[in-house]
Amino acid sequence: MADTKNIYIVGAQCTGKTTLVHALSKFFETQKNRCLHGEATPKPYIIDEVARNVLREHRFTASDITSSKSRAAQLQKLILAAQCQMERETQRNGWYISDRSALDPIVYARYYVGEDAAEEMMKSEEWLEMWECMKLGLVFVCESGVPWLFDDGIRVMPDDVSGWIKFHDLFCKMLNEAGVEYYLIPKTMLGLEERLAMVLSVWKES
């Protein structure tokens, strides 16, 4: 169990992250599929819905992120704290697959609030702790530019496709700045089975 690396699926909005996490969850439901180097590993815990739960609990809306920088900054700090709490709790009991990561709210803060807000969050105990976890895990970035972009009325969306791509570029830039290695799931890889196979291949080799 100690050798099993946590998996993070990150990236811009509507790039297939949650769909891929669900596919991974389904795959690891059976002991046979959890076989690592000939030994079965425990089922992973799935960390998801963190941002949505914070939005509901604290009565934020997607429009708060774009209409008020102070509200946007407050929200991202709450999401960072919630993500940290979830990772701490699950790490005690095993390993996990996370839909998003502790870096996500920092990227959102930098994009919608400014560099100062992001830098402040990166000095927090939560980020410093989660940063170490991410460096030890397997991070996959879903690239922007896939054809299924849509607005579900809950997530904050870039103004246009170019903004969507800029958001992706910022993700990669901040991962590089943080020294976190990642694997790119390219926008040309549209099939779920192909995406799943890529993640599992890296996981097995690790």
Secondary structure as UniProt FT lines:
FT   TURN            2..3
FT   STRAND          7..11
FT   TURN            13..14
FT   HELIX           17..27
FT   TURN            28..29
FT   HELIX           32..34
FT   STRAND          35..36
FT   TURN            37..38
FT   STRAND          39..40
FT   STRAND          45..47
FT   HELIX           50..57
FT   TURN            58..59
FT   HELIX           62..67
FT   HELIX           69..93
FT   STRAND          96..99
FT   HELIX           103..112
FT   HELIX           115..122
FT   HELIX           125..136
FT   STRAND          138..142
FT   TURN            147..148
FT   HELIX           161..178
FT   STRAND          183..185
FT   TURN            187..188
FT   HELIX           192..205
//
